[in-house]
Amino acid sequence: MLNTQTLRKSAPGGSAEFTKSAFKWRNGQVYLAKCREPLPIRWSRQLPPDCVPTTITVKLDPSGRWSVSLRVNDTRDLRLKPTNKQVGIDLGITSLLTISNGEKVANPKNLSKLHKKLRLAQKSLSRKTKGSNNYQKARLKVARIHAKIKDSRLDYTHKVTTQLIRENQTIVVEDLAVKNMVKNHKLARAISDANWGELVRQLEYKAEWYGRELIKVDRYFPSSKRCSNCGHIVEKLPLNIREWNCPECGSHHDRDINASINILAAGLAVSVCGARF
């Protein structure tokens, strides 16, 4: 039986997993062992037809919200109708995505929008006596702000990745080492807020679900410094240089669009002949 009191006391949250012997799935409702009433679930989506849960996880997050995750074996064919569109994507901070077709997707900067409110809540928490009722109230307030930031970030990422998968057959991205990049204390907060790692992860599993192709280009490929017109590579290109002219052919480049075009070309070369960059 699920002990809600234990989960509530286990800061900052907790979870319990139930296998087939510990719950019942009846008429679209979940009955945990020794519970006569079904869990009062507000479904975010309906389960696929003829799918029966094999495992259920009940979780209490730090902000005090309960959630239920159901694991099912989905045998549906979700593959989308093939298309001939191919795009390269350059991940960034000012623009979250720059696509090889010239389109730029804005970075919502979810953390920046609530940073002042979060900082004040954390300051208030630091002044409370740990373990007191006022401390728990202040901790919950901080957790709810974090949850709001996380939800907004995840929702935006899902919308962007789903649109990319639906519209394009082949998507090429750089294989970035995000964990290493956030070690730069000057950019760590911005990179984490951009959610690059989660964005690429979603593209990977959605491409598999919907019959699309995701190609990763080596992180050391000089996508920004390479001229997409003639292939010339400049020696240095500081981050503050957003536009540049190729000294070899004279082509004018937007740094991010040029990088996305090069990423697409490199990805297609990898796909066709297994080239390495």
Secondary structure, DSSP 8 states (H G I E B T S, - for coil): ---HHHHHHSTT-EEEEEEGGGEEEETTEEEETT-SS------SS---TT---SEEEEEE-TTS-EEEEEE--------------EEEEEE-SSEEEEETTS-EEE---HHHHHHHHHHHHHHHHHTS-TTSHHHHHHHHHHHHHHHHHHHHHHHHHHHHHHHHHHH-SEEEEE---HHHHTTSTTTHHHHHHHTHHHHHHHHHHHHHHHT-EEEEE-TTS-TTTB-TTT--B-S---TT--EEE-TTT--EEEHHHHHHHHHHHHHHHHHHH----
